[in-house]
C-alpha cells in the first residue's frame, strides 16, 4: 500500500535515515533504524471464540491484553501519534482473532465495495507472514464501515513481488462498531472498534494448519489516518499549497524504521501459547539474532550492486569478519555470489544450524545433516 520505491531509491533512503536506538555492533552503523528489536506479543488460546460483531465486551476478549499504543511507522524519530490505537489477539484450533480499538473524533468512511483501495481512507491493516520467510504473506485492510481489501504477495515489492488482488481470505469474518456517528462532521466521535476472525486455512499455500504450541509468526498492524476538513457535510482530505493531497499518517504496533510496511523482516513477533499467562513476556529466539547479520548483508549487497553492477563475493567487502559472536556463541558468516545472485549463510559452530538469505530476501534454513 505504501510507495513502491526502486531498489536504488530504497538503498539511498536506508543510508540517509538516522538511528533510532543505540546498537552495540559497529557493523550496523548507519542502518540502526532497521535493527531495532521488533515488538513481541503472546497470543492466548481461547476455548470459546469471541462473537464477531464489533463489540469487544464479550468474555473471550478478557483473556487477552491490549498491545502498547501504536507509534509512528518510523519509530522514535517522529512524535507519538495524537490518537490512540491498540489491538489484542486470541487463537483457537481454527482461527486467529484480532480486535482493534481506534480512537478518532472524526469517524468517516465512504468506500463500500470489496477490494476498493481502502487505504485511501482511514483504515486498520494487518500484515501476516506465517512462515517467517518474508515471502508468501498477506495484507488485510478494513475501514470504518467494514469494507475489506485483502491481498496476497508472493514476495515484497522491492523484490519485484506480484500482488494478487483477486485473492480473498476465505471464511474470514469481520465487524465494525462505531462509537459516535459515522460521516457526520457536526459532532465529535470517540472512535471505532474492529473485530476479525481469520481462519488458518485461509492463509493460502504458505500455511494450512493450526499453529503448534509456541509457534512464532511475523505480523504487524498499521493504522492509516488522513488529515481532513468538513466541506458541505463531508470529510475531505487536506491539500498543500500546490493542490496535492497531504500524505497520510502511518501509525503501527511495531515500528518499521522507514515509511514502508513491505519490509516483513521489520514486523513484530506473535507467539501462540495455550498457557494463557498474561504476565508472560515474549523472548526473542536466538535464530532471530542470527538473521540480523543476514539482513545486514542483504541491505549492503543491494547497495553494492547498485554501485558495482554485481554482488560482492565476500563479507570482507562490508568490513565484516567471517566470525561473529552472538549471545556468547560463535558463528560463521559466508557469501556465495555471482553478478546476478547471491546466498549468504550464518552457521552456529556448536549446533551447526545454518540460516540463509538470497538476493530476493528469502530466509531459509539449510539441513546440514
N, C-alpha and C positions, 0 to 999 in steps of 0.2 A: 503493500500500500504506500510505502514511502518512496522517495525519489530513487529511481533506478540509475545509479551512477556508473560511469565507465570504470574499468579497473584502474586506469591512470588517475582518475579523479578521486577514487576511494583511497588509493595509496597516498596521494597528496594530502587528503584530509586527515588520514591517520597520523601523518608525520607532523601536522600542524596542531593537532589537538593537544591541549595541555594535560598535566597529570591530575588525577582525582585523589590519589592517596599515595602514601609512601610505600614503595615496593623495594624490598631489600636487594633483590638480584639486579645488579647493574646491567645484565643483558637486556632487560626490559625498559631501559631508559628511553624516553621519548614515546613509548606506547603504553604508559601506565594506565591510561583510561580504558584500555582493552584487557587489563589484567587485574582489575579489582575482583574480589571474590563475589560471584552472584549470590543472591539470597536463596535460602532453602526453606521448604515448608513440608511438614509431615502430615500426610493426608490420612485422617482417621477412617476406620471402617464402620459402616452402619448396617445393622440388620434390617432396619426399617427405612426405606428410601424417603426422601422428602417429597411432598406433593409439589409438582411443578405448576405453580400458579402465580409466581412473582411475590408472594407473601413469605417472608423469611422467619416467621414466628413459629413454625412447626417444630416439634420436639427434636427431630433429627438434627437440625442445624445447631442445637445447643451442644452437640458433641464436637463441634468444630470451632476453631479460634479464627478470628479475623487476622488478615495479614497486617503488616505495618502499612501506614499511609503511603499511597503512591508518591513517587518523586519524579522530577524531570527526567526525561529519557537520557540526558547527558550526565545525570547524577549531580554531584556536589558542585559542579562548575556553574550550575544555574540555581536560582532561588527555588524554594519549596513551592509547590502549586498552591494557589489560594483556595482551591476547592478540594475537599477530602474525597478519596476513593479507597475502598477496601474490598477484598474478596475473602471467601472462605471455601474450603473444598472438602468433599467426602467421597467415599467409594464403596461399592459393594461388588458382588460377583459378576455383575453385568455392565455397570456404568460408572463413569466419573461424573460427580455432581459439583457444579460451581455456582456460588451465589455472589452477586456483585451489589455493592452499595455505593451509589454515585450521587454525591451531594451537588446540587445545582439549583440556583434560584430561578433559572430560566430554562425549563424543560421544553425542548422542541424536537420535532422530527416530522419530515414530510415524505420521505421515500417509503413506498408501500409494497414494492414488488420484490420477490425473492431474487437475490443476486443483483439488485441495484447496488451501485457503488456506495455502500453505507458510510465509508469513512469520509465522504464529502459532507457528512453531517456529524454531529456529536455522536460518539458511539463507545462501546466497550468491545475489546478484541482479545481473543485467545489464540496463542501460538503454541502448538504442541508437537514435540519431537519424541515419540515413544521410544525409539531405538537409540537415541543419543548419538547419531552419526552425522547430524546436520543435513542429512538428505531424507527425502520422503517425509515431509512434515505438513502440518495442517494449520490453516488460518480460518477462524470463525469470528464473525463480526455481527453486532446487534445494535440497533438504535432504540430509541425510547418508545417506539410502537411495535417493537419486536420484529422488525424487518431484518432478515438474515442474509448475509453474504458469506458463503463458505467456499474455501479454495484449497486445493491440494498442490503442493510444489514438489517436483522431483529433486530439486536442489535449489540453492539460493540464486537470486537474480545475478549476483556478481559472478557466478559460475555458469551463466547462460541457462539458468533454470527456465523451465516451461510451465507456467501456472495453468492448472486445469480448472477453469471457471465453471465448467459444467459438472464438476464433482459435487455431490451432495452428501452430507453426513447422514446416512440413512438411519432412521429411528431416533434421531436427536429430537428432543423436546425442549422448548424454552417458553418463558412467560415473563412479562414485564408488569410492574405496578408503579404508577406514578404517584408520588407524594406531593400533590399540587394539582395544577390544571395544565394539561398539555397544550402547547401552541397558543398561550394567552399571555402576551407581554404586559397586560394590565395588572397582573398580580405577581406575588413572589412565591416561588415554589420551594419545597425542601429538597427534592431530588427524585430519583427513581431507583428501583431495585430490579435486578435481573436474576432469574433462576434458570439453570440449564442442566439437562441430563444428556450426557454423551455416551452412547453405547461403545464399549471397547471394540466390538466387531465392526463398528462404522469407520474405524480409523484405517481403512484401506489395506493395501498389501503390506504396509510396514508393521502392523500389529494386529493380530487376530484373536488373542486370548486374554483372559483375565490376568492382570499383573500378579506376580508371586509376592509373598511377604518380603518386604524390604526392597522391592524393585524401585529403581530411580529413573525418572523421566526428566527431560528438559522441557520447560514450559515458561512462558512469560505472558503477562496480561497488560494491555495498553488501553489507555483512555485517550480519545481524540476530542479536543474541545476547541471550538471556533469562537472568535470574538464576533459579537453580533450587536445590532441595534434594532429597534422596532420601527417598521415602516408600514403604515396602513394596516396595523394589527398583525403584522407578520414579522418573524425574525429574519433579518438579512445580514449576511456576513459583511464585516467592515473591510474597507479598501484603503490602500495607501494613496499618496498624492498623485500617483500615476494611473490610478484606477485599477490596480491589481489587487486581488483579494489577499488580505493579510494571511501569513502562514498560520497553520493550526498549532495548537499546543499539544505536545505529546507527553503524557504522564504515565508512568509504568510502575509495576510492582518491583521489578529488579532492574536497576539502571543498565542501559546498553553501553554507555560511554560514547556514543555517537548517535546522530539522528538517522537511525536505520534499524528497523525491527528485524530485518532479514540477515542478521548475524546470529544464527542459532546457538553458536558457542557462547554467546553472551547471555542467554536466557537463564532463568533461575532453575533450581532443582526442586522437584517434588518427589517425596518418598512415600510409598504405600505401606501402611502399617495397620495391623489388627490389634496392637497393644492399647490403642486409644488413650495414650498418655499425653495430655495437653501441655505437660511440662517438659516433654522430650524436645531435645534440640537436634536439628539436622547436623550430621557430621560429614564434612566433605570427604568423599572417597579418595584414597591415595592416588588412584589412577587419574583422577581429575587434575591433580597437581602435576603428574607426568605430562598430561596432554597440554598443559600450558606451554611447555617447551616446543611441542609440535606446532601449536598455533603461532608461537613466535617465529618459527622457521617459515610457516606458511605466509605470514604477513611480509616477512623480509624477502622471501622468494618472489612474491608479486612485485615488490619494489625493484628487486634485482633484475627481473625480466623486463620491466619497463625501461630500465636504464641500459641493459646489455643485450636485449632480444634473445636471451636464453636463460635457463635456470642455473643457479650456482650448483656445483657438484661437490661442495664440501662445506661443513659447518664452519670451517676456518674463515670463510668469506664474510661471516657475520660476527666475527670476534667471539665465537662460541667454541669452547673446547669440546672434545668428544666425550668427556666425563663430566657429569653433573651430579650433585648430591641433593636429594630431596628427602626431607624428614630424616636425615642421617643415613639414607640408603643410597648406594652408588648406582648410577645409571649410565648407559652408553647411548650417545646420540650419533646417528649416521644419516647420510643423504645419498641416494642414488638418483642421477638426473641425466636427461638428455636436453636438447634445446627446447623441447616442447612439453616435457612432462617430468615429474619428479615424485619420489616417495621418500619421506623422512621417517625414521624409526627411533623409538626410545625403548630401551630394554633394561629392566631391573636385573642387576647382576646376581641377586640372591634367588628370586623366584623365576627368573628367565622369561617373564611375560613381556611380550613386545607389542607396543601400540604403534599405529602407523597413521600418516596423513599424506594425501596426494595433492596434486595441483588444483583439484576441484574442492578441496577442503573436506574430503570424505575421510572420516575417522573409522578405524577398524582395529582388530586385534589379530595378530599372527599366531598360528599354532606352531610352537617351537618343539613340540614333541616328536 
